[in-house]
Amino acid sequence: MDLKIKIVEKKDLDKFVEVYKSAYKKLGKYAYWREKDIRWYFRWLSKRDANGFFKAEINGEAIAFVACDSNWHGLYENVGEIHEIVVKEEYKGKGIGKKLMEVAEEYLKSKGHKIIELWVGEENHVARKFYEKLGYKATDKFGVWIRMVKKI
Ligand SMILES: CC(C)(COP(=O)(O)OP(=O)(O)OC[C@H]1O[C@@H](n2cnc3c(N)ncnc32)[C@H](O)[C@@H]1OP(=O)(O)O)[C@@H](O)C(=O)NCCC(=O)NCCS
């Protein structure tokens, strides 16, 4: 598998719409569904921290991405935030999400962060297991969202 991790460019955002929809197919309540909302969300992620927005490519095709935020103000403490990670449905379970998280953590560490925060849907059991495996711990709940953190 020829996997490359690169910084996201503006031209990638169109292609991410399908990646995002396929990844969230069974998790409707935690995702945007209208195309214009998804595009707005991607633009927002880019603006938050363009250098912390990474994609995974296989044979030149973008099949996954992670969006970090080194400028985020956490609710409780100074954190590096991970806003989003998605892997296209047919590429799940191959270690690509884990690789992107490693890149995200390295990036946030390079920006001086010692704590990483993310929020995950309470019934998104796959993602919760994924994060737990990577060392994240649930610390709080707000509505349907569970806050998870990791010290790096
Ligand atoms: C969560 C997500 C990003 C994981 O990506 P992935 O590339 O499939 O994950 P990986 O293959 O790197 O898995 C890493 C570890 O996570 C765990 N994991 C991944 N998928 C799992 C599943 N379906 N069930 C249980 N554990 C799972 C495994 O322990 C795995 O380690 P192992 O391979 O040593 O067993 C992917 O499922 C996804 O895109 N989900 C939809 C979008 C989403 O929910 N994003 C999170 C928003 S907060």
The ligand as a MOL file (V3000), in Angstrom:
LIG
                    3D

  0  0  0     0  0            999 V3000
M  V30 BEGIN CTAB
M  V30 COUNTS 48 50 0 0 0
M  V30 BEGIN ATOM
M  V30 1 C -12.6530 6.1000 13.6430 0
M  V30 2 C -11.8950 5.9090 12.3220 0
M  V30 3 C -11.2300 7.2240 11.9320 0
M  V30 4 C -10.8320 4.8120 12.5470 0
M  V30 5 O -9.9790 4.7550 11.4030 0
M  V30 6 P -9.3380 3.3700 10.8980 0
M  V30 7 O -8.3290 3.6930 9.8540 0
M  V30 8 O -10.4040 2.4180 10.5410 0
M  V30 9 O -8.6160 2.8390 12.2400 0
M  V30 10 P -7.2840 1.9470 12.3110 0
M  V30 11 O -7.3620 0.8650 11.2960 0
M  V30 12 O -6.0960 2.8430 12.2790 0
M  V30 13 O -7.4280 1.3100 13.7750 0
M  V30 14 C -6.5740 1.5980 14.8790 0
M  V30 15 C -7.0900 0.8610 16.0960 0
M  V30 16 O -8.4120 1.3200 16.4370 0
M  V30 17 C -9.2680 0.2180 16.8050 0
M  V30 18 N -10.4060 0.1040 15.8830 0
M  V30 19 C -10.5190 0.6070 14.6400 0
M  V30 20 N -11.7100 0.2490 14.1050 0
M  V30 21 C -12.3300 -0.5180 15.0460 0
M  V30 22 C -13.5880 -1.2050 15.0840 0
M  V30 23 N -14.4250 -1.1830 14.0280 0
M  V30 24 N -13.9190 -1.8780 16.2010 0
M  V30 25 C -13.0830 -1.9220 17.2690 0
M  V30 26 N -11.8660 -1.2990 17.2920 0
M  V30 27 C -11.5180 -0.6090 16.1910 0
M  V30 28 C -8.4440 -1.0210 16.7040 0
M  V30 29 O -8.0110 -1.3350 18.0080 0
M  V30 30 C -7.2580 -0.6470 15.8500 0
M  V30 31 O -6.0830 -1.2500 16.2620 0
M  V30 32 P -5.6730 -2.7090 15.7280 0
M  V30 33 O -5.6760 -2.5880 14.2330 0
M  V30 34 O -4.3310 -2.8860 16.3250 0
M  V30 35 O -6.7080 -3.6220 16.2570 0
M  V30 36 C -12.8510 5.4140 11.2030 0
M  V30 37 O -13.5870 4.3060 11.6660 0
M  V30 38 C -13.8340 6.4590 10.6960 0
M  V30 39 O -13.5760 7.1770 9.7240 0
M  V30 40 N -15.0400 6.5520 11.3360 0
M  V30 41 C -16.0930 7.4870 10.9060 0
M  V30 42 C -15.7680 8.9060 11.2410 0
M  V30 43 C -15.6090 9.1060 12.7270 0
M  V30 44 O -16.3410 8.5560 13.5300 0
M  V30 45 N -14.6050 9.9160 13.1040 0
M  V30 46 C -14.3430 10.2450 14.4910 0
M  V30 47 C -15.0620 11.5100 14.8250 0
M  V30 48 S -14.8840 11.9980 16.5160 0
M  V30 END ATOM
M  V30 BEGIN BOND
M  V30 1 1 1 2
M  V30 2 1 2 3
M  V30 3 1 2 4
M  V30 4 1 2 36
M  V30 5 1 4 5
M  V30 6 1 5 6
M  V30 7 2 6 7
M  V30 8 1 6 8
M  V30 9 1 6 9
M  V30 10 1 9 10
M  V30 11 2 10 11
M  V30 12 1 10 12
M  V30 13 1 10 13
M  V30 14 1 13 14
M  V30 15 1 14 15
M  V30 16 1 15 16
M  V30 17 1 15 30
M  V30 18 1 16 17
M  V30 19 1 17 18
M  V30 20 1 17 28
M  V30 21 1 18 19
M  V30 22 1 18 27
M  V30 23 2 19 20
M  V30 24 1 20 21
M  V30 25 1 21 22
M  V30 26 2 21 27
M  V30 27 1 22 23
M  V30 28 2 22 24
M  V30 29 1 24 25
M  V30 30 2 25 26
M  V30 31 1 26 27
M  V30 32 1 28 29
M  V30 33 1 28 30
M  V30 34 1 30 31
M  V30 35 1 31 32
M  V30 36 2 32 33
M  V30 37 1 32 34
M  V30 38 1 32 35
M  V30 39 1 36 37
M  V30 40 1 36 38
M  V30 41 2 38 39
M  V30 42 1 38 40
M  V30 43 1 40 41
M  V30 44 1 41 42
M  V30 45 1 42 43
M  V30 46 2 43 44
M  V30 47 1 43 45
M  V30 48 1 45 46
M  V30 49 1 46 47
M  V30 50 1 47 48
M  V30 END BOND
M  V30 END CTAB
M  END
